[in-house]
């Protein structure tokens, strides 16, 4: 099962798919890069892993900056903290 949405920022899309009985994968596409978010549920715990990768031919990430309230360029993208809670 999968569903796809297109966001307000031109050229971006999000797609989520159920990748197994305990795994949800979200793929966030921008014109220059892709972010893959994997949520894995085991019993009453869950983990989130994030992979950022540039598309062929690009050397920097063009992403939304909340602090600038506009798009910005980044040479690296690092996820430093994730949190997953089962309710």
N, C-alpha and C positions, 0 to 999 in steps of 0.2 A: 504494500500500500504506500502511495506517495502523494504529496500535494505540493503545488508550486504557487508562489506569490511573486508579484513584481512590486518593488518599492518605489517611492517617489524619486529617489536619486537615479538619474538617467543611466541605463545600462546595467542596473543591478537586479539580481533575482535571488530568491531563497527557495530551496527545495528540501523537504524533509521526507525521509523514508524509514520505514520499519525494516531493520536489517537482520532481525532475528527475534526470538521470543523475549529477549531482555536488552535489545539494542536499538537505539534511535540515532540516526545520522542526519545532520543538517548540513547542507552545502550552500554557502553564501558566495555568489559570484559577483564580481565587479569587473569592469572592462580590463583591469590589469592584474587582478589576483583572485584567488579562491581561498576561502576559509572553510575547513571541514571540522565540524563539531560532533563528537561522538559521546553519547550518554549510554552508559552501561549500568544496568540494575542487577544486583546480586543480593537476594534475600531482602533485608531491610536497609541496605546501603546502596549508594550509587556513586559513580565516578564520571568525570567529564574530562575528555582530552580534546585538545585543539591543535590543528595543523594549519599553518598559513603557508601558502606557496604562490610565487609569482607565475603568471602565464608566460609562455615562451615569447622572447623578445623584449620583456620588460625588466628593468633594473631597480625599480622602486615601487612601493605600494602607494596608491592614491585612495585614501580612505577619509571618512567623515571625522572631523575633529570637533568634539563637543566643546572644548575650551575656546576654539577659534570660531565656532558656529559656521564652519565651512569645510570644504574639502582641503586636504593637506597631503603632502608627499612625505613618505617615510622610507628610510633605507632598510629598516628592520621592523618587524612586528613581533612582540613577545607578549604572551599571555602569562601574567605573573600570579594570578589567583583565580581559582574556580571554586564554585560551591554548588553542591547538589543536596537537596533535601527531599525525602519522601514523606508525604503527608498521609 
